[in-house]
C-alpha cells in the first residue's frame, strides 16, 4: 500500500492518474518536430487596428456574463461586475482600451479551466 491507502484506493488512484495522463495527451499533444508552414510563405497584410472599445460594448459584454458562474482567477463573481458596472466602467474602459492599443494582456486573463466530464 502507498501512503497508508487501502489496495482498493491505491488501484483507484492509479486509474485516475492514468486517465488524467491520457486526457492531458489528447488535449495537449506534443508540438510537431518541424513547422508545417512553407519557408517562402507570403503572409497577408496585417489587419487595421480595431476601433476603440465603447462603454456600450463594455455594458453589453458584462450583461452577457452568466451571473453565478464560478469566478475566474481574479475571484470576482460576474454578478458583482453586473451590479457595479456603472461604478467601475470608467476604470475598466481605460484598462481595456490600453490593452488593445498596446497589444498587452494580463497573463492570468489568458488562463482558463476546461472541465472534462
Biotite code that builds the C-alpha atoms (Angstrom):
import biotite.structure as struc

atoms = struc.array([
    struc.Atom([0.000, 0.000, 0.000], chain_id="A", res_id=1, res_name="UNK", atom_name="CA", element="C"),
    struc.Atom([1.101, 3.527, -0.787], chain_id="A", res_id=2, res_name="UNK", atom_name="CA", element="C"),
    struc.Atom([0.831, 6.302, 1.830], chain_id="A", res_id=3, res_name="UNK", atom_name="CA", element="C"),
    struc.Atom([-1.401, 4.180, 4.029], chain_id="A", res_id=4, res_name="UNK", atom_name="CA", element="C"),
    struc.Atom([-4.069, 3.779, 1.312], chain_id="A", res_id=5, res_name="UNK", atom_name="CA", element="C"),
    struc.Atom([-6.001, 0.575, 1.010], chain_id="A", res_id=6, res_name="UNK", atom_name="CA", element="C"),
    struc.Atom([-5.369, -1.627, -2.016], chain_id="A", res_id=7, res_name="UNK", atom_name="CA", element="C"),
    struc.Atom([-8.718, -0.600, -3.490], chain_id="A", res_id=8, res_name="UNK", atom_name="CA", element="C"),
    struc.Atom([-7.950, 3.099, -3.012], chain_id="A", res_id=9, res_name="UNK", atom_name="CA", element="C"),
    struc.Atom([-4.488, 2.591, -4.479], chain_id="A", res_id=10, res_name="UNK", atom_name="CA", element="C"),
    struc.Atom([-5.958, 0.937, -7.609], chain_id="A", res_id=11, res_name="UNK", atom_name="CA", element="C"),
    struc.Atom([-8.463, 3.788, -7.960], chain_id="A", res_id=12, res_name="UNK", atom_name="CA", element="C"),
    struc.Atom([-5.693, 6.367, -7.590], chain_id="A", res_id=13, res_name="UNK", atom_name="CA", element="C"),
    struc.Atom([-3.640, 4.582, -10.260], chain_id="A", res_id=14, res_name="UNK", atom_name="CA", element="C"),
    struc.Atom([-6.654, 4.572, -12.632], chain_id="A", res_id=15, res_name="UNK", atom_name="CA", element="C"),
    struc.Atom([-7.311, 8.264, -12.003], chain_id="A", res_id=16, res_name="UNK", atom_name="CA", element="C"),
    struc.Atom([-3.662, 9.112, -12.669], chain_id="A", res_id=17, res_name="UNK", atom_name="CA", element="C"),
    struc.Atom([-3.680, 7.064, -15.889], chain_id="A", res_id=18, res_name="UNK", atom_name="CA", element="C"),
    struc.Atom([-6.910, 8.733, -17.044], chain_id="A", res_id=19, res_name="UNK", atom_name="CA", element="C"),
    struc.Atom([-5.509, 12.157, -16.222], chain_id="A", res_id=20, res_name="UNK", atom_name="CA", element="C"),
    struc.Atom([-2.387, 11.440, -18.282], chain_id="A", res_id=21, res_name="UNK", atom_name="CA", element="C"),
    struc.Atom([-4.482, 10.130, -21.194], chain_id="A", res_id=22, res_name="UNK", atom_name="CA", element="C"),
    struc.Atom([-6.671, 13.261, -21.224], chain_id="A", res_id=23, res_name="UNK", atom_name="CA", element="C"),
    struc.Atom([-3.606, 15.514, -20.990], chain_id="A", res_id=24, res_name="UNK", atom_name="CA", element="C"),
    struc.Atom([-2.077, 13.721, -24.008], chain_id="A", res_id=25, res_name="UNK", atom_name="CA", element="C"),
    struc.Atom([-5.314, 14.039, -26.021], chain_id="A", res_id=26, res_name="UNK", atom_name="CA", element="C"),
    struc.Atom([-5.955, 17.692, -25.188], chain_id="A", res_id=27, res_name="UNK", atom_name="CA", element="C"),
    struc.Atom([-2.320, 18.797, -25.366], chain_id="A", res_id=28, res_name="UNK", atom_name="CA", element="C"),
    struc.Atom([-0.495, 16.722, -27.989], chain_id="A", res_id=29, res_name="UNK", atom_name="CA", element="C"),
    struc.Atom([3.252, 17.314, -28.438], chain_id="A", res_id=30, res_name="UNK", atom_name="CA", element="C"),
    struc.Atom([4.435, 20.045, -30.778], chain_id="A", res_id=31, res_name="UNK", atom_name="CA", element="C"),
    struc.Atom([5.253, 18.813, -34.297], chain_id="A", res_id=32, res_name="UNK", atom_name="CA", element="C"),
    struc.Atom([9.007, 18.272, -34.778], chain_id="A", res_id=33, res_name="UNK", atom_name="CA", element="C"),
    struc.Atom([9.104, 20.912, -37.519], chain_id="A", res_id=34, res_name="UNK", atom_name="CA", element="C"),
    struc.Atom([6.869, 23.696, -38.767], chain_id="A", res_id=35, res_name="UNK", atom_name="CA", element="C"),
    struc.Atom([4.313, 22.896, -41.451], chain_id="A", res_id=36, res_name="UNK", atom_name="CA", element="C"),
    struc.Atom([4.445, 26.450, -42.854], chain_id="A", res_id=37, res_name="UNK", atom_name="CA", element="C"),
    struc.Atom([6.358, 26.622, -46.154], chain_id="A", res_id=38, res_name="UNK", atom_name="CA", element="C"),
    struc.Atom([9.626, 28.601, -45.932], chain_id="A", res_id=39, res_name="UNK", atom_name="CA", element="C"),
    struc.Atom([8.520, 31.007, -48.693], chain_id="A", res_id=40, res_name="UNK", atom_name="CA", element="C"),
    struc.Atom([5.004, 31.589, -47.338], chain_id="A", res_id=41, res_name="UNK", atom_name="CA", element="C"),
    struc.Atom([3.748, 35.114, -48.050], chain_id="A", res_id=42, res_name="UNK", atom_name="CA", element="C"),
    struc.Atom([1.726, 36.461, -45.149], chain_id="A", res_id=43, res_name="UNK", atom_name="CA", element="C"),
    struc.Atom([-1.124, 38.880, -45.958], chain_id="A", res_id=44, res_name="UNK", atom_name="CA", element="C"),
    struc.Atom([-1.021, 42.488, -44.813], chain_id="A", res_id=45, res_name="UNK", atom_name="CA", element="C"),
    struc.Atom([-1.959, 42.862, -41.139], chain_id="A", res_id=46, res_name="UNK", atom_name="CA", element="C"),
    struc.Atom([-5.480, 43.942, -40.357], chain_id="A", res_id=47, res_name="UNK", atom_name="CA", element="C"),
    struc.Atom([-6.015, 47.564, -39.340], chain_id="A", res_id=48, res_name="UNK", atom_name="CA", element="C"),
    struc.Atom([-6.191, 48.347, -35.633], chain_id="A", res_id=49, res_name="UNK", atom_name="CA", element="C"),
    struc.Atom([-9.646, 47.685, -34.208], chain_id="A", res_id=50, res_name="UNK", atom_name="CA", element="C"),
    struc.Atom([-11.790, 50.662, -33.243], chain_id="A", res_id=51, res_name="UNK", atom_name="CA", element="C"),
    struc.Atom([-11.733, 51.753, -29.603], chain_id="A", res_id=52, res_name="UNK", atom_name="CA", element="C"),
    struc.Atom([-13.941, 49.770, -27.244], chain_id="A", res_id=53, res_name="UNK", atom_name="CA", element="C"),
    struc.Atom([-17.046, 51.736, -26.260], chain_id="A", res_id=54, res_name="UNK", atom_name="CA", element="C"),
    struc.Atom([-18.833, 51.980, -22.922], chain_id="A", res_id=55, res_name="UNK", atom_name="CA", element="C"),
    struc.Atom([-21.872, 50.488, -24.660], chain_id="A", res_id=56, res_name="UNK", atom_name="CA", element="C"),
    struc.Atom([-19.851, 47.429, -25.750], chain_id="A", res_id=57, res_name="UNK", atom_name="CA", element="C"),
    struc.Atom([-18.500, 47.057, -22.220], chain_id="A", res_id=58, res_name="UNK", atom_name="CA", element="C"),
    struc.Atom([-22.046, 47.097, -20.801], chain_id="A", res_id=59, res_name="UNK", atom_name="CA", element="C"),
    struc.Atom([-23.227, 44.594, -23.434], chain_id="A", res_id=60, res_name="UNK", atom_name="CA", element="C"),
    struc.Atom([-20.442, 42.130, -22.648], chain_id="A", res_id=61, res_name="UNK", atom_name="CA", element="C"),
    struc.Atom([-20.824, 42.397, -18.883], chain_id="A", res_id=62, res_name="UNK", atom_name="CA", element="C"),
    struc.Atom([-24.589, 41.943, -19.335], chain_id="A", res_id=63, res_name="UNK", atom_name="CA", element="C"),
    struc.Atom([-23.971, 38.694, -21.274], chain_id="A", res_id=64, res_name="UNK", atom_name="CA", element="C"),
    struc.Atom([-21.988, 37.117, -18.439], chain_id="A", res_id=65, res_name="UNK", atom_name="CA", element="C"),
    struc.Atom([-23.657, 34.298, -16.550], chain_id="A", res_id=66, res_name="UNK", atom_name="CA", element="C"),
    struc.Atom([-24.177, 35.937, -13.149], chain_id="A", res_id=67, res_name="UNK", atom_name="CA", element="C"),
    struc.Atom([-23.488, 32.949, -10.915], chain_id="A", res_id=68, res_name="UNK", atom_name="CA", element="C"),
    struc.Atom([-20.829, 31.156, -12.947], chain_id="A", res_id=69, res_name="UNK", atom_name="CA", element="C"),
    struc.Atom([-17.710, 30.182, -10.996], chain_id="A", res_id=70, res_name="UNK", atom_name="CA", element="C"),
    struc.Atom([-15.261, 33.069, -10.649], chain_id="A", res_id=71, res_name="UNK", atom_name="CA", element="C"),
    struc.Atom([-12.055, 33.073, -12.630], chain_id="A", res_id=72, res_name="UNK", atom_name="CA", element="C"),
    struc.Atom([-8.523, 33.544, -11.258], chain_id="A", res_id=73, res_name="UNK", atom_name="CA", element="C"),
    struc.Atom([-9.341, 37.117, -10.167], chain_id="A", res_id=74, res_name="UNK", atom_name="CA", element="C"),
    struc.Atom([-12.051, 35.808, -7.816], chain_id="A", res_id=75, res_name="UNK", atom_name="CA", element="C"),
    struc.Atom([-14.548, 38.493, -8.870], chain_id="A", res_id=76, res_name="UNK", atom_name="CA", element="C"),
    struc.Atom([-18.014, 36.968, -9.332], chain_id="A", res_id=77, res_name="UNK", atom_name="CA", element="C"),
    struc.Atom([-19.796, 38.005, -12.531], chain_id="A", res_id=78, res_name="UNK", atom_name="CA", element="C"),
    struc.Atom([-22.778, 39.201, -10.523], chain_id="A", res_id=79, res_name="UNK", atom_name="CA", element="C"),
    struc.Atom([-20.524, 41.745, -8.779], chain_id="A", res_id=80, res_name="UNK", atom_name="CA", element="C"),
    struc.Atom([-19.401, 43.121, -12.155], chain_id="A", res_id=81, res_name="UNK", atom_name="CA", element="C"),
    struc.Atom([-23.003, 43.276, -13.339], chain_id="A", res_id=82, res_name="UNK", atom_name="CA", element="C"),
    struc.Atom([-24.230, 45.076, -10.238], chain_id="A", res_id=83, res_name="UNK", atom_name="CA", element="C"),
    struc.Atom([-21.325, 47.569, -10.115], chain_id="A", res_id=84, res_name="UNK", atom_name="CA", element="C"),
    struc.Atom([-20.675, 48.218, -13.824], chain_id="A", res_id=85, res_name="UNK", atom_name="CA", element="C"),
    struc.Atom([-21.842, 51.842, -13.526], chain_id="A", res_id=86, res_name="UNK", atom_name="CA", element="C"),
    struc.Atom([-19.253, 52.414, -10.774], chain_id="A", res_id=87, res_name="UNK", atom_name="CA", element="C"),
    struc.Atom([-16.295, 50.679, -12.462], chain_id="A", res_id=88, res_name="UNK", atom_name="CA", element="C"),
    struc.Atom([-16.922, 51.330, -16.161], chain_id="A", res_id=89, res_name="UNK", atom_name="CA", element="C"),
    struc.Atom([-14.533, 54.297, -16.307], chain_id="A", res_id=90, res_name="UNK", atom_name="CA", element="C"),
    struc.Atom([-11.688, 52.244, -14.878], chain_id="A", res_id=91, res_name="UNK", atom_name="CA", element="C"),
    struc.Atom([-12.407, 49.164, -16.984], chain_id="A", res_id=92, res_name="UNK", atom_name="CA", element="C"),
    struc.Atom([-12.731, 51.069, -20.261], chain_id="A", res_id=93, res_name="UNK", atom_name="CA", element="C"),
    struc.Atom([-9.282, 52.654, -19.768], chain_id="A", res_id=94, res_name="UNK", atom_name="CA", element="C"),
    struc.Atom([-7.755, 49.253, -18.976], chain_id="A", res_id=95, res_name="UNK", atom_name="CA", element="C"),
    struc.Atom([-9.327, 47.520, -21.989], chain_id="A", res_id=96, res_name="UNK", atom_name="CA", element="C"),
    struc.Atom([-8.524, 50.349, -24.396], chain_id="A", res_id=97, res_name="UNK", atom_name="CA", element="C"),
    struc.Atom([-4.878, 50.402, -23.252], chain_id="A", res_id=98, res_name="UNK", atom_name="CA", element="C"),
    struc.Atom([-4.630, 46.631, -23.606], chain_id="A", res_id=99, res_name="UNK", atom_name="CA", element="C"),
    struc.Atom([-5.894, 46.755, -27.195], chain_id="A", res_id=100, res_name="UNK", atom_name="CA", element="C"),
    struc.Atom([-3.765, 49.784, -28.098], chain_id="A", res_id=101, res_name="UNK", atom_name="CA", element="C"),
    struc.Atom([-0.575, 48.287, -26.651], chain_id="A", res_id=102, res_name="UNK", atom_name="CA", element="C"),
    struc.Atom([-1.313, 44.661, -27.556], chain_id="A", res_id=103, res_name="UNK", atom_name="CA", element="C"),
    struc.Atom([-0.612, 43.631, -23.966], chain_id="A", res_id=104, res_name="UNK", atom_name="CA", element="C"),
    struc.Atom([-2.735, 41.263, -21.923], chain_id="A", res_id=105, res_name="UNK", atom_name="CA", element="C"),
    struc.Atom([-2.562, 40.241, -18.287], chain_id="A", res_id=106, res_name="UNK", atom_name="CA", element="C"),
    struc.Atom([-1.136, 36.702, -18.177], chain_id="A", res_id=107, res_name="UNK", atom_name="CA", element="C"),
    struc.Atom([-3.775, 35.482, -15.721], chain_id="A", res_id=108, res_name="UNK", atom_name="CA", element="C"),
    struc.Atom([-6.506, 36.590, -18.160], chain_id="A", res_id=109, res_name="UNK", atom_name="CA", element="C"),
    struc.Atom([-5.157, 34.093, -20.673], chain_id="A", res_id=110, res_name="UNK", atom_name="CA", element="C"),
    struc.Atom([-5.792, 31.217, -18.274], chain_id="A", res_id=111, res_name="UNK", atom_name="CA", element="C"),
    struc.Atom([-8.912, 29.122, -18.285], chain_id="A", res_id=112, res_name="UNK", atom_name="CA", element="C"),
    struc.Atom([-10.051, 25.799, -16.955], chain_id="A", res_id=113, res_name="UNK", atom_name="CA", element="C"),
    struc.Atom([-11.557, 23.087, -19.106], chain_id="A", res_id=114, res_name="UNK", atom_name="CA", element="C"),
    struc.Atom([-13.566, 20.623, -17.099], chain_id="A", res_id=115, res_name="UNK", atom_name="CA", element="C"),
    struc.Atom([-13.955, 17.261, -18.789], chain_id="A", res_id=116, res_name="UNK", atom_name="CA", element="C"),
    struc.Atom([-16.911, 15.191, -17.669], chain_id="A", res_id=117, res_name="UNK", atom_name="CA", element="C"),
])
